[in-house]
Amino acid sequence: MAEQGGSKTTIKLKCSDNAIFEVELFIAKQMQTVQSYIDANSAATSLIIPLPNVCSAELTKIIDYCHVHHRNGDAGDSGEFKEFDRQFLAAMSYDELKALFVASNYLNIKDLFNFLSRSIANIIENKSVEFVRNFFDVENDYTVQEEARLRKQNAWTFEGVDDD
């Protein structure tokens, strides 16, 4: 949680698991969903803004990401920036990554959403259909015969697929 120090304006955010985070306004404004709430409610800085689709584990990561990326500004090519992003991803399981992706979409944090989109695309690139199904928790609704027929008809699409 962000500390309230000096005359910094803070916003309180309440997650789906009832955890309350007090974050500095510059962090909250990076979340367009929260920014819209602030714009629509003149007393927003004194209210607790509910985030029913975000849990505390996700919000913690989002706040860290927003803080570092705000601090570094447009220094996207800097080594520190790239190293943070690498470590940020490495510290997450696939399930955490997907949950954070959904939360970044809900909060409308464009930079984080785009970063996670690229990261997920890199993860599933050249992977088997089974890997992608498992990654996204998609049930295979084809019969064994239907899938075999489709694989035979479209054999070229399975060339060069990485081992899972």
ZADO-1210 file (C-alpha; in nm, 4 decimals, padded with zeros to 6 digits):
<atoms>
<atom x="00.0000" y="00.0000" z="00.0000" code="MET" pos="1"/>
<atom x="00.1137" y="00.3506" z="-00.0669" code="ALA" pos="2"/>
<atom x="00.1956" y="00.5637" z="00.2295" code="GLU" pos="3"/>
<atom x="00.0233" y="00.8930" z="00.2761" code="GLN" pos="4"/>
<atom x="00.2964" y="01.1439" z="00.3342" code="GLY" pos="5"/>
<atom x="00.2976" y="01.5212" z="00.3459" code="GLY" pos="6"/>
<atom x="00.0316" y="01.6803" z="00.1305" code="SER" pos="7"/>
<atom x="00.0033" y="01.3966" z="-00.1215" code="LYS" pos="8"/>
<atom x="-00.3535" y="01.3250" z="-00.2226" code="THR" pos="9"/>
<atom x="-00.4486" y="00.9621" z="-00.1845" code="THR" pos="10"/>
<atom x="-00.7392" y="00.7476" z="-00.2965" code="ILE" pos="11"/>
<atom x="-00.8742" y="00.4417" z="-00.1170" code="LYS" pos="12"/>
<atom x="-00.9494" y="00.1379" z="-00.3311" code="LEU" pos="13"/>
<atom x="-01.1448" y="-00.1629" z="-00.2040" code="LYS" pos="14"/>
<atom x="-01.0774" y="-00.4981" z="-00.3699" code="CYS" pos="15"/>
<atom x="-01.3133" y="-00.7899" z="-00.4173" code="SER" pos="16"/>
<atom x="-01.1575" y="-00.9612" z="-00.1139" code="ASP" pos="17"/>
<atom x="-01.2338" y="-00.6487" z="00.0963" code="ASN" pos="18"/>
<atom x="-00.8710" y="-00.5361" z="00.1260" code="ALA" pos="19"/>
<atom x="-00.8405" y="-00.1579" z="00.1184" code="ILE" pos="20"/>
<atom x="-00.5424" y="00.0091" z="-00.0461" code="PHE" pos="21"/>
<atom x="-00.4550" y="00.3729" z="-00.0034" code="GLU" pos="22"/>
<atom x="-00.2710" y="00.4852" z="-00.3165" code="VAL" pos="23"/>
<atom x="-00.1379" y="00.8147" z="-00.4339" code="GLU" pos="24"/>
<atom x="-00.3532" y="00.9989" z="-00.6845" code="LEU" pos="25"/>
<atom x="-00.0950" y="00.9692" z="-00.9638" code="PHE" pos="26"/>
<atom x="-00.1169" y="00.5893" z="-00.9343" code="ILE" pos="27"/>
<atom x="-00.4975" y="00.5854" z="-00.9209" code="ALA" pos="28"/>
<atom x="-00.5195" y="00.8093" z="-01.2293" code="LYS" pos="29"/>
<atom x="-00.3293" y="00.5522" z="-01.4361" code="GLN" pos="30"/>
<atom x="-00.6339" y="00.3285" z="-01.3900" code="MET" pos="31"/>
<atom x="-00.8871" y="00.4787" z="-01.6315" code="GLN" pos="32"/>
<atom x="-01.1763" y="00.3044" z="-01.4552" code="THR" pos="33"/>
<atom x="-01.0776" y="00.4747" z="-01.1294" code="VAL" pos="34"/>
<atom x="-01.0091" y="00.8027" z="-01.3120" code="GLN" pos="35"/>
<atom x="-01.3632" y="00.7961" z="-01.4523" code="SER" pos="36"/>
<atom x="-01.5011" y="00.7380" z="-01.1034" code="TYR" pos="37"/>
<atom x="-01.2976" y="01.0318" z="-00.9712" code="ILE" pos="38"/>
<atom x="-01.4170" y="01.2548" z="-01.2562" code="ASP" pos="39"/>
<atom x="-01.7811" y="01.1624" z="-01.1909" code="ALA" pos="40"/>
<atom x="-01.7655" y="01.2038" z="-00.8115" code="ASN" pos="41"/>
<atom x="-01.6296" y="01.5277" z="-00.6714" code="SER" pos="42"/>
<atom x="-01.5894" y="01.3660" z="-00.3289" code="ALA" pos="43"/>
<atom x="-01.4042" y="01.0617" z="-00.4663" code="ALA" pos="44"/>
<atom x="-01.0863" y="01.1409" z="-00.2759" code="THR" pos="45"/>
<atom x="-01.2741" y="01.1001" z="00.0516" code="SER" pos="46"/>
<atom x="-01.4583" y="00.7826" z="-00.0546" code="LEU" pos="47"/>
<atom x="-01.3522" y="00.4220" z="-00.0817" code="ILE" pos="48"/>
<atom x="-01.3749" y="00.3250" z="-00.4483" code="ILE" pos="49"/>
<atom x="-01.4907" y="-00.0351" z="-00.4955" code="PRO" pos="50"/>
<atom x="-01.3059" y="-00.2589" z="-00.7397" code="LEU" pos="51"/>
<atom x="-01.5302" y="-00.5678" z="-00.7448" code="PRO" pos="52"/>
<atom x="-01.3362" y="-00.7396" z="-01.0249" code="ASN" pos="53"/>
<atom x="-00.9867" y="-00.7033" z="-00.8766" code="VAL" pos="54"/>
<atom x="-00.8415" y="-00.8945" z="-00.5813" code="CYS" pos="55"/>
<atom x="-00.5678" y="-00.7667" z="-00.3513" code="SER" pos="56"/>
<atom x="-00.2938" y="-00.9854" z="-00.5030" code="ALA" pos="57"/>
<atom x="-00.3638" y="-00.8357" z="-00.8460" code="GLU" pos="58"/>
<atom x="-00.3936" y="-00.4794" z="-00.7187" code="LEU" pos="59"/>
<atom x="-00.0603" y="-00.5099" z="-00.5382" code="THR" pos="60"/>
<atom x="00.1103" y="-00.6034" z="-00.8660" code="LYS" pos="61"/>
<atom x="-00.0765" y="-00.3313" z="-01.0551" code="ILE" pos="62"/>
<atom x="00.0310" y="-00.0643" z="-00.8068" code="ILE" pos="63"/>
<atom x="00.3940" y="-00.1803" z="-00.8295" code="ASP" pos="64"/>
<atom x="00.3807" y="-00.1745" z="-01.2092" code="TYR" pos="65"/>
<atom x="00.2157" y="00.1687" z="-01.2237" code="CYS" pos="66"/>
<atom x="00.4607" y="00.3127" z="-00.9726" code="HIS" pos="67"/>
<atom x="00.7699" y="00.1937" z="-01.1617" code="VAL" pos="68"/>
<atom x="00.6347" y="00.2871" z="-01.5031" code="HIS" pos="69"/>
<atom x="00.5255" y="00.6314" z="-01.3856" code="HIS" pos="70"/>
<atom x="00.8639" y="00.6912" z="-01.2226" code="ARG" pos="71"/>
<atom x="01.0483" y="00.5882" z="-01.5393" code="ASN" pos="72"/>
<atom x="00.8107" y="00.7750" z="-01.7693" code="GLY" pos="73"/>
<atom x="00.9000" y="00.7155" z="-02.1313" code="ASP" pos="74"/>
<atom x="01.2229" y="00.5366" z="-02.0452" code="ALA" pos="75"/>
<atom x="01.0857" y="00.2174" z="-02.1990" code="GLY" pos="76"/>
<atom x="01.4196" y="00.1344" z="-02.3558" code="ASP" pos="77"/>
<atom x="01.6188" y="00.1709" z="-02.0349" code="SER" pos="78"/>
<atom x="01.7826" y="-00.1363" z="-01.8871" code="GLY" pos="79"/>
<atom x="01.6159" y="-00.0798" z="-01.5490" code="GLU" pos="80"/>
<atom x="01.2739" y="-00.0657" z="-01.7136" code="PHE" pos="81"/>
<atom x="01.3257" y="-00.3848" z="-01.9142" code="LYS" pos="82"/>
<atom x="01.4718" y="-00.5640" z="-01.6138" code="GLU" pos="83"/>
<atom x="01.1716" y="-00.4699" z="-01.4004" code="PHE" pos="84"/>
<atom x="00.9339" y="-00.6001" z="-01.6694" code="ASP" pos="85"/>
<atom x="01.1312" y="-00.9246" z="-01.6994" code="ARG" pos="86"/>
<atom x="01.1270" y="-00.9824" z="-01.3227" code="GLN" pos="87"/>
<atom x="00.7628" y="-00.8745" z="-01.3012" code="PHE" pos="88"/>
<atom x="00.6634" y="-01.1499" z="-01.5459" code="LEU" pos="89"/>
<atom x="00.9017" y="-01.4109" z="-01.4071" code="ALA" pos="90"/>
<atom x="00.7475" y="-01.3786" z="-01.0604" code="ALA" pos="91"/>
<atom x="00.4017" y="-01.4816" z="-01.1859" code="MET" pos="92"/>
<atom x="00.2427" y="-01.8144" z="-01.2654" code="SER" pos="93"/>
<atom x="00.0304" y="-01.8442" z="-01.5783" code="TYR" pos="94"/>
<atom x="-00.2838" y="-01.8199" z="-01.3655" code="ASP" pos="95"/>
<atom x="-00.1584" y="-01.5010" z="-01.1992" code="GLU" pos="96"/>
<atom x="-00.0658" y="-01.3588" z="-01.5397" code="LEU" pos="97"/>
<atom x="-00.4145" y="-01.4265" z="-01.6776" code="LYS" pos="98"/>
<atom x="-00.5808" y="-01.2790" z="-01.3685" code="ALA" pos="99"/>
<atom x="-00.3639" y="-00.9680" z="-01.3944" code="LEU" pos="100"/>
<atom x="-00.4470" y="-00.9419" z="-01.7650" code="PHE" pos="101"/>
<atom x="-00.8204" y="-00.9436" z="-01.6847" code="VAL" pos="102"/>
<atom x="-00.7721" y="-00.6913" z="-01.4016" code="ALA" pos="103"/>
<atom x="-00.5687" y="-00.4565" z="-01.6230" code="SER" pos="104"/>
<atom x="-00.8467" y="-00.4714" z="-01.8804" code="ASN" pos="105"/>
<atom x="-01.1136" y="-00.3993" z="-01.6165" code="TYR" pos="106"/>
<atom x="-00.9132" y="-00.1068" z="-01.4767" code="LEU" pos="107"/>
<atom x="-00.8326" y="00.0080" z="-01.8317" code="ASN" pos="108"/>
<atom x="-00.4580" y="00.0464" z="-01.7787" code="ILE" pos="109"/>
<atom x="-00.3533" y="00.0585" z="-02.1421" code="LYS" pos="110"/>
<atom x="00.0246" y="00.0227" z="-02.0965" code="ASP" pos="111"/>
<atom x="-00.0065" y="-00.2746" z="-01.8615" code="LEU" pos="112"/>
<atom x="-00.2768" y="-00.4362" z="-02.0749" code="PHE" pos="113"/>
<atom x="-00.0631" y="-00.4023" z="-02.3898" code="ASN" pos="114"/>
<atom x="00.2457" y="-00.5323" z="-02.2086" code="PHE" pos="115"/>
<atom x="00.0554" y="-00.8360" z="-02.0799" code="LEU" pos="116"/>
<atom x="-00.1037" y="-00.8935" z="-02.4222" code="SER" pos="117"/>
<atom x="00.2414" y="-00.9043" z="-02.5838" code="ARG" pos="118"/>
<atom x="00.3691" y="-01.1298" z="-02.3064" code="SER" pos="119"/>
<atom x="00.0829" y="-01.3770" z="-02.3449" code="ILE" pos="120"/>
<atom x="00.1258" y="-01.3720" z="-02.7231" code="ALA" pos="121"/>
<atom x="00.4947" y="-01.4560" z="-02.6770" code="ASN" pos="122"/>
<atom x="00.4079" y="-01.7411" z="-02.4407" code="ILE" pos="123"/>
<atom x="00.1588" y="-01.9078" z="-02.6769" code="ILE" pos="124"/>
<atom x="00.3489" y="-01.8364" z="-02.9987" code="GLU" pos="125"/>
<atom x="00.4272" y="-02.1629" z="-03.1837" code="ASN" pos="126"/>
<atom x="00.2645" y="-02.3706" z="-02.9110" code="LYS" pos="127"/>
<atom x="00.0387" y="-02.6667" z="-02.9698" code="SER" pos="128"/>
<atom x="-00.3373" y="-02.6442" z="-02.9694" code="VAL" pos="129"/>
<atom x="-00.3368" y="-02.8459" z="-02.6456" code="GLU" pos="130"/>
<atom x="-00.1021" y="-02.5964" z="-02.4778" code="PHE" pos="131"/>
<atom x="-00.3192" y="-02.3006" z="-02.5794" code="VAL" pos="132"/>
<atom x="-00.6353" y="-02.4808" z="-02.4658" code="ARG" pos="133"/>
<atom x="-00.4772" y="-02.5548" z="-02.1285" code="ASN" pos="134"/>
<atom x="-00.3388" y="-02.2029" z="-02.0966" code="PHE" pos="135"/>
<atom x="-00.6809" y="-02.0446" z="-02.1487" code="PHE" pos="136"/>
<atom x="-00.8793" y="-02.3247" z="-01.9798" code="ASP" pos="137"/>
<atom x="-01.0705" y="-02.3989" z="-02.2994" code="VAL" pos="138"/>
<atom x="-01.2464" y="-02.7326" z="-02.3169" code="GLU" pos="139"/>
<atom x="-01.1898" y="-02.9389" z="-02.6311" code="ASN" pos="140"/>
<atom x="-01.5369" y="-02.9887" z="-02.7756" code="ASP" pos="141"/>
<atom x="-01.4227" y="-03.1904" z="-03.0782" code="TYR" pos="142"/>
<atom x="-01.4543" y="-03.5665" z="-03.0895" code="THR" pos="143"/>
<atom x="-01.1337" y="-03.7605" z="-03.1474" code="VAL" pos="144"/>
<atom x="-01.2475" y="-03.8274" z="-03.5047" code="GLN" pos="145"/>
<atom x="-01.3324" y="-03.4620" z="-03.5763" code="GLU" pos="146"/>
<atom x="-00.9999" y="-03.3441" z="-03.4407" code="GLU" pos="147"/>
<atom x="-00.8074" y="-03.6052" z="-03.6413" code="ALA" pos="148"/>
<atom x="-00.9902" y="-03.4995" z="-03.9593" code="ARG" pos="149"/>
<atom x="-00.9176" y="-03.1297" z="-03.8963" code="LEU" pos="150"/>
<atom x="-00.5516" y="-03.2002" z="-03.8204" code="ARG" pos="151"/>
<atom x="-00.5215" y="-03.3961" z="-04.1454" code="LYS" pos="152"/>
<atom x="-00.6981" y="-03.1260" z="-04.3521" code="GLN" pos="153"/>
<atom x="-00.4848" y="-02.8505" z="-04.1993" code="ASN" pos="154"/>
<atom x="-00.1568" y="-03.0332" z="-04.1407" code="ALA" pos="155"/>
<atom x="00.0478" y="-02.7291" z="-04.2438" code="TRP" pos="156"/>
<atom x="-00.0794" y="-02.5376" z="-03.9389" code="THR" pos="157"/>
<atom x="00.0887" y="-02.7878" z="-03.7086" code="PHE" pos="158"/>
<atom x="00.4322" y="-02.7621" z="-03.8712" code="GLU" pos="159"/>
<atom x="00.6995" y="-02.5914" z="-03.6640" code="GLY" pos="160"/>
<atom x="00.5010" y="-02.6085" z="-03.3423" code="VAL" pos="161"/>
<atom x="00.7234" y="-02.6056" z="-03.0329" code="ASP" pos="162"/>
<atom x="00.7189" y="-02.8864" z="-02.7812" code="ASP" pos="163"/>
<atom x="00.5050" y="-02.7997" z="-02.4829" code="ASP" pos="164"/>
</atoms>
